[in-house]
Amino acid sequence: MSTDKIKIGNNDPCSCGSGKKFKKCCRDKKPRERIVMLESPEPLRGFRY
């Protein structure tokens, strides 16, 4: 299982899935150092929602 993470930049797509840039969406809603995007979906294998 991969645990590689990258920080979201201001111009990257927001991790909430809205399709907006991070700076226009959730930047001010969440502490930046806690927001990460997984490089691959492997850690989510078997996850159900």
PyMOL Python script that loads the backbone (N, CA, C, O; Angstrom):
from pymol import cmd

cmd.read_pdbstr("""\
ATOM      1  N   MET A   1       0.845  -1.185   0.000  1.00  0.00           N
ATOM      2  CA  MET A   1       0.000   0.000   0.000  1.00  0.00           C
ATOM      3  C   MET A   1       0.887   1.244   0.000  1.00  0.00           C
ATOM      4  O   MET A   1       1.825   1.332   0.793  1.00  0.00           O
ATOM      5  N   SER A   2       0.609   2.183  -0.861  1.00  0.00           N
ATOM      6  CA  SER A   2       1.391   3.406  -0.969  1.00  0.00           C
ATOM      7  C   SER A   2       0.881   4.449   0.023  1.00  0.00           C
ATOM      8  O   SER A   2      -0.326   4.632   0.178  1.00  0.00           O
ATOM      9  N   THR A   3       1.806   5.126   0.688  1.00  0.00           N
ATOM     10  CA  THR A   3       1.419   6.191   1.612  1.00  0.00           C
ATOM     11  C   THR A   3       1.982   7.528   1.149  1.00  0.00           C
ATOM     12  O   THR A   3       2.031   8.483   1.924  1.00  0.00           O
ATOM     13  N   ASP A   4       2.410   7.604  -0.122  1.00  0.00           N
ATOM     14  CA  ASP A   4       2.949   8.848  -0.657  1.00  0.00           C
ATOM     15  C   ASP A   4       1.851   9.896  -0.742  1.00  0.00           C
ATOM     16  O   ASP A   4       0.754   9.630  -1.233  1.00  0.00           O
ATOM     17  N   LYS A   5       2.167  11.097  -0.254  1.00  0.00           N
ATOM     18  CA  LYS A   5       1.196  12.187  -0.271  1.00  0.00           C
ATOM     19  C   LYS A   5       1.867  13.431  -0.828  1.00  0.00           C
ATOM     20  O   LYS A   5       3.083  13.591  -0.722  1.00  0.00           O
ATOM     21  N   ILE A   6       1.078  14.302  -1.417  1.00  0.00           N
ATOM     22  CA  ILE A   6       1.586  15.583  -1.892  1.00  0.00           C
ATOM     23  C   ILE A   6       0.684  16.686  -1.353  1.00  0.00           C
ATOM     24  O   ILE A   6      -0.514  16.477  -1.161  1.00  0.00           O
ATOM     25  N   LYS A   7       1.256  17.849  -1.112  1.00  0.00           N
ATOM     26  CA  LYS A   7       0.448  18.984  -0.667  1.00  0.00           C
ATOM     27  C   LYS A   7      -0.275  19.580  -1.856  1.00  0.00           C
ATOM     28  O   LYS A   7       0.216  19.532  -2.984  1.00  0.00           O
ATOM     29  N   ILE A   8      -1.429  20.134  -1.603  1.00  0.00           N
ATOM     30  CA  ILE A   8      -2.217  20.772  -2.652  1.00  0.00           C
ATOM     31  C   ILE A   8      -1.744  22.210  -2.809  1.00  0.00           C
ATOM     32  O   ILE A   8      -1.665  22.949  -1.827  1.00  0.00           O
ATOM     33  N   GLY A   9      -1.431  22.609  -4.030  1.00  0.00           N
ATOM     34  CA  GLY A   9      -1.059  23.991  -4.315  1.00  0.00           C
ATOM     35  C   GLY A   9      -2.303  24.827  -4.546  1.00  0.00           C
ATOM     36  O   GLY A   9      -3.379  24.279  -4.783  1.00  0.00           O
ATOM     37  N   ASN A  10      -2.177  26.126  -4.484  1.00  0.00           N
ATOM     38  CA  ASN A  10      -3.325  27.019  -4.658  1.00  0.00           C
ATOM     39  C   ASN A  10      -4.036  26.841  -5.989  1.00  0.00           C
ATOM     40  O   ASN A  10      -5.254  27.008  -6.058  1.00  0.00           O
ATOM     41  N   ASN A  11      -3.307  26.507  -7.049  1.00  0.00           N
ATOM     42  CA  ASN A  11      -3.912  26.378  -8.374  1.00  0.00           C
ATOM     43  C   ASN A  11      -4.276  24.946  -8.740  1.00  0.00           C
ATOM     44  O   ASN A  11      -4.735  24.695  -9.854  1.00  0.00           O
ATOM     45  N   ASP A  12      -4.080  24.004  -7.822  1.00  0.00           N
ATOM     46  CA  ASP A  12      -4.455  22.611  -8.059  1.00  0.00           C
ATOM     47  C   ASP A  12      -5.957  22.444  -7.859  1.00  0.00           C
ATOM     48  O   ASP A  12      -6.577  23.244  -7.159  1.00  0.00           O
ATOM     49  N   PRO A  13      -6.549  21.420  -8.462  1.00  0.00           N
ATOM     50  CA  PRO A  13      -7.971  21.150  -8.220  1.00  0.00           C
ATOM     51  C   PRO A  13      -8.194  20.855  -6.736  1.00  0.00           C
ATOM     52  O   PRO A  13      -7.370  20.197  -6.102  1.00  0.00           O
ATOM     53  N   CYS A  14      -9.278  21.329  -6.197  1.00  0.00           N
ATOM     54  CA  CYS A  14      -9.577  21.133  -4.783  1.00  0.00           C
ATOM     55  C   CYS A  14      -9.827  19.651  -4.496  1.00  0.00           C
ATOM     56  O   CYS A  14     -10.419  18.942  -5.310  1.00  0.00           O
ATOM     57  N   SER A  15      -9.372  19.199  -3.337  1.00  0.00           N
ATOM     58  CA  SER A  15      -9.516  17.795  -2.961  1.00  0.00           C
ATOM     59  C   SER A  15     -10.947  17.418  -2.598  1.00  0.00           C
ATOM     60  O   SER A  15     -11.239  16.236  -2.419  1.00  0.00           O
ATOM     61  N   CYS A  16     -11.848  18.398  -2.483  1.00  0.00           N
ATOM     62  CA  CYS A  16     -13.237  18.090  -2.129  1.00  0.00           C
ATOM     63  C   CYS A  16     -14.021  17.561  -3.325  1.00  0.00           C
ATOM     64  O   CYS A  16     -15.122  17.032  -3.170  1.00  0.00           O
ATOM     65  N   GLY A  17     -13.439  17.709  -4.533  1.00  0.00           N
ATOM     66  CA  GLY A  17     -14.096  17.192  -5.730  1.00  0.00           C
ATOM     67  C   GLY A  17     -15.022  18.179  -6.425  1.00  0.00           C
ATOM     68  O   GLY A  17     -15.773  17.789  -7.320  1.00  0.00           O
ATOM     69  N   SER A  18     -14.985  19.437  -6.037  1.00  0.00           N
ATOM     70  CA  SER A  18     -15.877  20.437  -6.626  1.00  0.00           C
ATOM     71  C   SER A  18     -15.489  20.806  -8.060  1.00  0.00           C
ATOM     72  O   SER A  18     -16.319  21.306  -8.819  1.00  0.00           O
ATOM     73  N   GLY A  19     -14.234  20.560  -8.429  1.00  0.00           N
ATOM     74  CA  GLY A  19     -13.747  20.968  -9.742  1.00  0.00           C
ATOM     75  C   GLY A  19     -13.168  22.373  -9.737  1.00  0.00           C
ATOM     76  O   GLY A  19     -12.612  22.816 -10.742  1.00  0.00           O
ATOM     77  N   LYS A  20     -13.289  23.078  -8.620  1.00  0.00           N
ATOM     78  CA  LYS A  20     -12.735  24.426  -8.499  1.00  0.00           C
ATOM     79  C   LYS A  20     -11.271  24.344  -8.084  1.00  0.00           C
ATOM     80  O   LYS A  20     -10.804  23.315  -7.595  1.00  0.00           O
ATOM     81  N   LYS A  21     -10.550  25.459  -8.290  1.00  0.00           N
ATOM     82  CA  LYS A  21      -9.189  25.530  -7.785  1.00  0.00           C
ATOM     83  C   LYS A  21      -9.247  25.582  -6.264  1.00  0.00           C
ATOM     84  O   LYS A  21     -10.191  26.116  -5.680  1.00  0.00           O
ATOM     85  N   PHE A  22      -8.217  25.016  -5.633  1.00  0.00           N
ATOM     86  CA  PHE A  22      -8.146  24.982  -4.176  1.00  0.00           C
ATOM     87  C   PHE A  22      -8.287  26.372  -3.567  1.00  0.00           C
ATOM     88  O   PHE A  22      -8.970  26.542  -2.556  1.00  0.00           O
ATOM     89  N   LYS A  23      -7.627  27.394  -4.193  1.00  0.00           N
ATOM     90  CA  LYS A  23      -7.664  28.747  -3.632  1.00  0.00           C
ATOM     91  C   LYS A  23      -9.050  29.380  -3.689  1.00  0.00           C
ATOM     92  O   LYS A  23      -9.337  30.294  -2.915  1.00  0.00           O
ATOM     93  N   LYS A  24      -9.916  28.915  -4.590  1.00  0.00           N
ATOM     94  CA  LYS A  24     -11.268  29.459  -4.726  1.00  0.00           C
ATOM     95  C   LYS A  24     -12.310  28.611  -4.003  1.00  0.00           C
ATOM     96  O   LYS A  24     -13.501  28.923  -4.028  1.00  0.00           O
ATOM     97  N   CYS A  25     -11.851  27.526  -3.351  1.00  0.00           N
ATOM     98  CA  CYS A  25     -12.813  26.612  -2.743  1.00  0.00           C
ATOM     99  C   CYS A  25     -12.553  26.431  -1.239  1.00  0.00           C
ATOM    100  O   CYS A  25     -13.111  27.164  -0.422  1.00  0.00           O
ATOM    101  N   CYS A  26     -11.729  25.482  -0.885  1.00  0.00           N
ATOM    102  CA  CYS A  26     -11.569  25.087   0.520  1.00  0.00           C
ATOM    103  C   CYS A  26     -10.321  25.619   1.217  1.00  0.00           C
ATOM    104  O   CYS A  26     -10.068  25.252   2.364  1.00  0.00           O
ATOM    105  N   ARG A  27      -9.536  26.468   0.567  1.00  0.00           N
ATOM    106  CA  ARG A  27      -8.286  26.937   1.178  1.00  0.00           C
ATOM    107  C   ARG A  27      -8.515  27.571   2.543  1.00  0.00           C
ATOM    108  O   ARG A  27      -7.755  27.315   3.477  1.00  0.00           O
ATOM    109  N   ASP A  28      -9.534  28.381   2.670  1.00  0.00           N
ATOM    110  CA  ASP A  28      -9.767  29.073   3.928  1.00  0.00           C
ATOM    111  C   ASP A  28     -10.631  28.271   4.895  1.00  0.00           C
ATOM    112  O   ASP A  28     -10.854  28.703   6.026  1.00  0.00           O
ATOM    113  N   LYS A  29     -11.114  27.124   4.472  1.00  0.00           N
ATOM    114  CA  LYS A  29     -11.988  26.308   5.309  1.00  0.00           C
ATOM    115  C   LYS A  29     -11.236  25.268   6.124  1.00  0.00           C
ATOM    116  O   LYS A  29     -11.706  24.852   7.183  1.00  0.00           O
ATOM    117  N   LYS A  30     -10.056  24.838   5.636  1.00  0.00           N
ATOM    118  CA  LYS A  30      -9.320  23.757   6.279  1.00  0.00           C
ATOM    119  C   LYS A  30      -7.869  24.176   6.472  1.00  0.00           C
ATOM    120  O   LYS A  30      -7.315  24.905   5.649  1.00  0.00           O
ATOM    121  N   PRO A  31      -7.249  23.713   7.564  1.00  0.00           N
ATOM    122  CA  PRO A  31      -5.821  24.013   7.726  1.00  0.00           C
ATOM    123  C   PRO A  31      -5.022  23.403   6.578  1.00  0.00           C
ATOM    124  O   PRO A  31      -5.136  22.205   6.322  1.00  0.00           O
ATOM    125  N   ARG A  32      -4.231  24.190   5.895  1.00  0.00           N
ATOM    126  CA  ARG A  32      -3.525  23.753   4.683  1.00  0.00           C
ATOM    127  C   ARG A  32      -2.594  22.564   4.917  1.00  0.00           C
ATOM    128  O   ARG A  32      -2.508  21.673   4.072  1.00  0.00           O
ATOM    129  N   GLU A  33      -1.897  22.540   6.056  1.00  0.00           N
ATOM    130  CA  GLU A  33      -0.937  21.478   6.280  1.00  0.00           C
ATOM    131  C   GLU A  33      -1.607  20.116   6.465  1.00  0.00           C
ATOM    132  O   GLU A  33      -0.929  19.091   6.399  1.00  0.00           O
ATOM    133  N   ARG A  34      -2.909  20.082   6.693  1.00  0.00           N
ATOM    134  CA  ARG A  34      -3.605  18.819   6.881  1.00  0.00           C
ATOM    135  C   ARG A  34      -4.267  18.329   5.600  1.00  0.00           C
ATOM    136  O   ARG A  34      -4.767  17.204   5.561  1.00  0.00           O
ATOM    137  N   ILE A  35      -4.281  19.149   4.554  1.00  0.00           N
ATOM    138  CA  ILE A  35      -4.927  18.770   3.304  1.00  0.00           C
ATOM    139  C   ILE A  35      -3.886  18.161   2.381  1.00  0.00           C
ATOM    140  O   ILE A  35      -2.905  18.808   2.015  1.00  0.00           O
ATOM    141  N   VAL A  36      -4.111  16.917   2.013  1.00  0.00           N
ATOM    142  CA  VAL A  36      -3.188  16.234   1.111  1.00  0.00           C
ATOM    143  C   VAL A  36      -3.985  15.452   0.080  1.00  0.00           C
ATOM    144  O   VAL A  36      -5.132  15.071   0.312  1.00  0.00           O
ATOM    145  N   MET A  37      -3.361  15.222  -1.049  1.00  0.00           N
ATOM    146  CA  MET A  37      -3.961  14.383  -2.077  1.00  0.00           C
ATOM    147  C   MET A  37      -3.097  13.146  -2.220  1.00  0.00           C
ATOM    148  O   MET A  37      -1.869  13.235  -2.198  1.00  0.00           O
ATOM    149  N   LEU A  38      -3.724  12.007  -2.364  1.00  0.00           N
ATOM    150  CA  LEU A  38      -2.979  10.783  -2.587  1.00  0.00           C
ATOM    151  C   LEU A  38      -2.527  10.745  -4.035  1.00  0.00           C
ATOM    152  O   LEU A  38      -3.265  11.152  -4.932  1.00  0.00           O
ATOM    153  N   GLU A  39      -1.317  10.256  -4.266  1.00  0.00           N
ATOM    154  CA  GLU A  39      -0.811  10.160  -5.630  1.00  0.00           C
ATOM    155  C   GLU A  39      -1.487   9.035  -6.390  1.00  0.00           C
ATOM    156  O   GLU A  39      -1.578   9.083  -7.617  1.00  0.00           O
ATOM    157  N   SER A  40      -1.960   8.028  -5.681  1.00  0.00           N
ATOM    158  CA  SER A  40      -2.639   6.907  -6.333  1.00  0.00           C
ATOM    159  C   SER A  40      -3.795   6.446  -5.459  1.00  0.00           C
ATOM    160  O   SER A  40      -3.790   6.705  -4.256  1.00  0.00           O
ATOM    161  N   PRO A  41      -4.776   5.775  -6.027  1.00  0.00           N
ATOM    162  CA  PRO A  41      -5.935   5.324  -5.256  1.00  0.00           C
ATOM    163  C   PRO A  41      -5.677   4.056  -4.447  1.00  0.00           C
ATOM    164  O   PRO A  41      -6.589   3.569  -3.779  1.00  0.00           O
ATOM    165  N   GLU A  42      -4.477   3.514  -4.485  1.00  0.00           N
ATOM    166  CA  GLU A  42      -4.177   2.261  -3.799  1.00  0.00           C
ATOM    167  C   GLU A  42      -4.582   2.258  -2.316  1.00  0.00           C
ATOM    168  O   GLU A  42      -5.163   1.268  -1.870  1.00  0.00           O
ATOM    169  N   PRO A  43      -4.307   3.310  -1.528  1.00  0.00           N
ATOM    170  CA  PRO A  43      -4.702   3.274  -0.116  1.00  0.00           C
ATOM    171  C   PRO A  43      -6.216   3.180   0.081  1.00  0.00           C
ATOM    172  O   PRO A  43      -6.670   2.826   1.169  1.00  0.00           O
ATOM    173  N   LEU A  44      -6.998   3.487  -0.944  1.00  0.00           N
ATOM    174  CA  LEU A  44      -8.451   3.469  -0.821  1.00  0.00           C
ATOM    175  C   LEU A  44      -9.065   2.159  -1.299  1.00  0.00           C
ATOM    176  O   LEU A  44     -10.285   1.999  -1.258  1.00  0.00           O
ATOM    177  N   ARG A  45      -8.241   1.227  -1.747  1.00  0.00           N
ATOM    178  CA  ARG A  45      -8.752  -0.044  -2.244  1.00  0.00           C
ATOM    179  C   ARG A  45      -9.586  -0.710  -1.147  1.00  0.00           C
ATOM    180  O   ARG A  45      -9.106  -0.877  -0.026  1.00  0.00           O
ATOM    181  N   GLY A  46     -10.793  -1.080  -1.447  1.00  0.00           N
ATOM    182  CA  GLY A  46     -11.689  -1.704  -0.485  1.00  0.00           C
ATOM    183  C   GLY A  46     -12.513  -0.709   0.314  1.00  0.00           C
ATOM    184  O   GLY A  46     -13.373  -1.113   1.097  1.00  0.00           O
ATOM    185  N   PHE A  47     -12.271   0.578   0.134  1.00  0.00           N
ATOM    186  CA  PHE A  47     -13.029   1.608   0.844  1.00  0.00           C
ATOM    187  C   PHE A  47     -14.416   1.740   0.240  1.00  0.00           C
ATOM    188  O   PHE A  47     -14.561   1.796  -0.981  1.00  0.00           O
ATOM    189  N   ARG A  48     -15.422   1.788   1.077  1.00  0.00           N
ATOM    190  CA  ARG A  48     -16.800   1.966   0.604  1.00  0.00           C
ATOM    191  C   ARG A  48     -17.399   3.191   1.266  1.00  0.00           C
ATOM    192  O   ARG A  48     -17.118   3.476   2.430  1.00  0.00           O
ATOM    193  N   TYR A  49     -18.225   3.914   0.526  1.00  0.00           N
ATOM    194  CA  TYR A  49     -18.907   5.083   1.097  1.00  0.00           C
ATOM    195  C   TYR A  49     -20.321   5.120   0.684  1.00  0.00           C
ATOM    196  O   TYR A  49     -21.052   6.033   1.068  1.00  0.00           O
TER     197      TYR A  49
END
""", "prot")
cmd.dss("prot")
cmd.show_as("cartoon", "prot")
cmd.util.cbc("prot")
cmd.orient("prot")
